[in-house]
Amino acid sequence: MQHKELLVVGELNVDLILNQIQGFPKIGTEIIADKMNLTLGSSSAIMAANASAIGINTAFCGVVGNDDYGTFIEAELEKKQVSAEFIKKTNEHQSGITIVMNYDQDRANVTYCGAMEALTIDLIPWNDIKGFKHFHLSNFFIQKGIRKDITEIFKKAKECGLTTSLDLQWDPENKWDFDYKECLPFVDVFMPNKEEIFALTKKNTIKEAVSCIEEYANIIVVKMGEEGSIAFKNKEEYKATVFNNPELVDSIGAGDSFNAGFIKKYIEKAPLKECLRVGNLMGALNTTAAGGTTAFTNLESIKETIKSKFNSEL
């Protein structure tokens, strides 16, 4: 692969998305969903696919099962021009799957982790990594195989000369066992959403939460949904407003699409406020179609959509 730019390391699964659900599930009963989609899932894969769609030369490192879902995941990434050369297949685990019960802007998820827990530090392609510009890792808590080595992973990526970013995502166990004092000095861009940074720091405001970790962090970027996004660097604060989509389909993957947009501009060495703007724009684009990647067909159509719907550009 020529001109390597972005290596995404993380979990891989399919999403079975149920929409237009008639009520809420209850034990011992059955309800109906009027729409269903089987799509490429996982926050890491959505970020990688959409980063590729907006012009970043992207490769993925992860683990899938040696099964139909694993074949589907690889094929979907390759359709998006994401290199699957660093994806391993295992016979010991089935590929992961998330059942997404979608209700407007809220949803309930049930995930079977499977092969995503088999990713370890040794499976990251350290011999090839120096050819990349940027290293991104998502969904730390559900990847048990890398949790104990997370600081070492980012330290090695920095030693190889890459810039780095981390999106922790939610902890299903609600323990938030992440040593940010040790790890964040090696993370150039830390990318939680508002709820995640509150849970990690056990604080209730952005200012309080950021004050807990800014001593150890380089750049902190907080995704705040309808409130836009905000970044902190060297005690300076940068804000960007949201792009409203009155015809919202769903918000699945919007945070991952934000990551793709932000990192595109970060790799290009754009100012932080421009990184935030394009992050917000890609998050808004995500909401114009079902699932995390459907809106990101190709660069030409992406440019047309953001011009017509949001009067903006990449």
C-alpha positions, 0 to 999 in steps of 0.5 A, a space after each residue: 500500500 502506497 502513501 500509508 497514513 492511518 493505522 486503526 487498531 481495534 475491535 471488529 464486528 457486524 451490526 444487526 440494526 433494528 429500526 422502527 421497533 414497536 415498543 420496548 423489549 420485555 422478558 417473556 414477550 415478543 415485539 416487532 421491528 419494521 426495518 433491519 440492516 446488517 452492516 459493518 459495525 464496531 466503532 474502530 471499523 466505522 472510523 477506518 471506513 469513513 476515514 478512507 472514504 474522505 481521502 485518508 489512506 487507511 489500514 486496519 489491525 484487528 481479529 475476526 473469526 474464521 466464519 461468514 461474519 469475518 469474511 463479510 467484515 473484511 469484504 466491507 472494509 476492502 469495499 471502502 478501500 481500507 487495507 485488511 492486510 493486518 487483520 487476523 482470523 482465528 478458529 478459537 472465537 466467532 466474529 463479534 456481533 452487536 444487536 442495535 435496537 434503535 429508537 430515534 437518537 437513543 439506542 440499546 445495544 447487546 454485544 457478543 465480543 468473540 474474536 475482538 478479545 483476541 487482539 493482543 499487543 503482539 498482533 500489532 504490525 510493529 515491523 510495518 508501523 513506521 510507514 504510517 503517519 498516525 495511529 488510532 485505537 478505539 473501544 479500549 474497555 471491551 478489548 481484554 487482550 490489549 488492556 494491560 498493555 495499553 500504555 506500552 502500545 502507545 509508547 511504542 507507537 510514539 517511538 516509531 514516530 507516529 502521532 496517536 489518538 485514543 477513543 476509550 468509549 464506554 466501559 460496559 462494566 462501569 469500572 473505568 479501569 484506565 490509568 490515564 496518568 500513565 497512558 495519556 502522555 503518549 496519546 496526542 489526541 484523547 477523544 472521549 464524549 461528554 458522558 465518558 469523560 464524566 464517568 472516567 473522572 467522576 466529575 459532573 462538568 466539562 471544566 472539572 473533568 478536564 482539570 483532572 486529566 489535563 496535566 497528563 494529556 496533550 490534546 483533549 477533544 470532547 464530543 458533546 452531541 447537539 452541543 458541538 465539540 470542544 478541545 483543550 490544549 495547553 490551557 487553551 479552549 477551542 469550540 465548534 458548533 454542531 451542524 444541524 440535520 433536521 432530517 436525521 435518520 439515526 446517529 449510530 457511528 456519529 462519534 466515530 465519524 467525528 473522529 475520522 473528520 478530526 483526524 483527517 485534518 489533524 494529519 494535515 496539520 490544520 488548526 484545532 478549530 478546523 479539526 473540530 469543525 470537520 469532525 462535527 461536519 462528518 458527525 452530521 453527515 453520518 446522520 443522513 443515512 442508516 448505520 455508521 458508514 452508509 452516508 460515506 459512499 465516495 468522496 465526490 458524493 460526500 462533498 455534494 451532500 455536505 454542500 447541499 445539506 450543510 452548506 459546507 466543505 471538507 
